[in-house]
Amino acid sequence: TERPADIAFFGLITGRRSRFKQEFIELYNQTTQGALPVLRVERLKSEKELVKAYSNAKICPIVHSYHYEAAGEFHRLGDLRPSGCIPAMETISDDVFWTHILSQCGGVIFANYTDLPRVLVQQLMDLRQPNHAAVAETRQEAAMQWWKEGIHWDKVLRQLFNP
């Protein structure tokens, strides 16, 4: 289904997140040169607006507040995943365990802080291609089903430790 917004990015705007947002906007504008609509960044006033924004967005980036060594922003996945937008998360320091599971089963895209703006722009451009969009939609449906069913720890641990 077509979503009118490319990105929904939320969280306390720390210096780190502000730099990320600025780098993404600059790269988005340089790379797309009119191929994508102009990015609009808004400040939301209520949780209702947050839910609507996530539901209207194609991709929802998640960036650590202060530094890479912080705990994963997993609560944001719980907030945004039911909306169906594709989560694109800054790689977490505990990526041996969670990155694999969340990307393979939950449809989360991971990239380090410096690569995330480029990864987001590339994903947005790919979603404009009909063949890629169809594959992405099928993958999203499978990921949404995984989230709906909940995490089955017995299967996850078996897959992780008995490859």
N, C-alpha and C positions, 0 to 999 in steps of 0.2 A: 504494500500500500504506500502511496505517496505521502510523505511527511513534509510539511511546508518549511520547517526550520532545519538547517544543516547541523547546528550544534546547540546543546543546552549545557552550560557549564556553571556549576554552583559551588558554593563553599565560601567560608570566610576569606575575603580577599587579602591575603598576606602579601608581602613583597614578592615572594617566590611565585605565587599564583598570578600576581599581576604581571610579572615578567613573562611567564608562560603565555598568558592571554595576549600580551602585546606581540610576542614573537609569532604566535599562531596567526594573529590578524595580519601582520606584515607579510608572512609567507603566503597566506591565503590570497591576499590581494595581488602579490607579485606573481604567484604561480597561475592563478586562474585567469587573470587579465580579461575578465568579462565572461569566461566560460561558466562561472557559477554566479549566482546572485550575490549581491553585496551582503556581507555578514552584518547582522544587527545584534548588538549586545545590549541587554536590558537588565535593570535591577528589579527583582521581584519583591512584592510586598506581602505575599501570603503563601501558605502551604498549598492552597488551591491553585495558585498561579504556577507553583513549582511542578505539581503533578501534570498540569496542562502542558507546560513547556517540555517536560520529559516525553510526554505522549506525542508531541508534535515534532520532536527532534529525530534526526537520523542517527546521530552519534552523540554520546554523552561522555566527555572526558572526565577523568578523575586524577587529580594531581595532589601530592602530599602538601600539607600546609607549610612546613618549615624546612624539612630536609629528607633525603632519601632513606635514612635509617629509621624513619618513623614507622609506626605500625601501619598495616594496610588500612586503606579507607573502605573497609568491607561494609560498613553501615551504609555507604552510598550505593553499593550494589543492591542492597535490600530496598533502598528508596527508589532507584531508577529502573531496575530490571523488569518489574512487572509492566512497565510502560511500553516495552518493546524496542526502545532505542538501543543501539549497539554501544556497550560500554567499552571505552578505550582508557585503560588504566596505566598510570606510571608504574613501571616495574617496582616491585616491593623487595626489600632486602631478604625476605624469606621465600625467594622465588623457586626454590627447588621443589617445594611441595605444592603451593597454591597456584603458581602461574600455569603449570601444566594442566591441572584439573580445571581451573576456571576458563582457560582458553579452549581446551578440547571439548569439555562438556557444557560449559556455560556461555560460550560465545564471546568471551571477553578478549579484547585486543590488548596486548601488553607492549610497551616500548619504554625505553629509558627517557628521562626528563628532556634531554637535548634532542632526541629523535621524535618525541611525541607530536610536536607540531607538524613535521613532515609526514608522519604516518597518518595523521588526521586528514590532511589535505589530500593525500593519495587515496585514502579510503573514500572521501567525498567524490573525487574525480572518478574512481572506479564505479561507484554507485550510479553514476550518470550513464554508464555503459549498459545497454539492455541485457547482454549475456551475464555480466558480472552481477547485476542487480537481481536477476532471477536466482542465481546460485546463492547470493547473500540472503535473499528472502527465505529460501529453503533451509539454510543453516540457522537463521534466526528462529524459524518455527521449531526446529529441533532443540535449540538452546532454551527457548521459552518453555517447551515441554519439560526439559530437565529441571528448570527452576521451579516449575509448577509442582512437579513430583517430589521435590525436596532432595536433599543430599542423602544418598544411601551409603552410609559410611562403610558397611561391609564390602560393597562392590568397589568403592573408591580405594580403600586400603589394599584390597586384593589386587586391583589393577596396578597400583603404585608399587607394591612390593613383590609382585609375582608377574613381571612383564612377559 
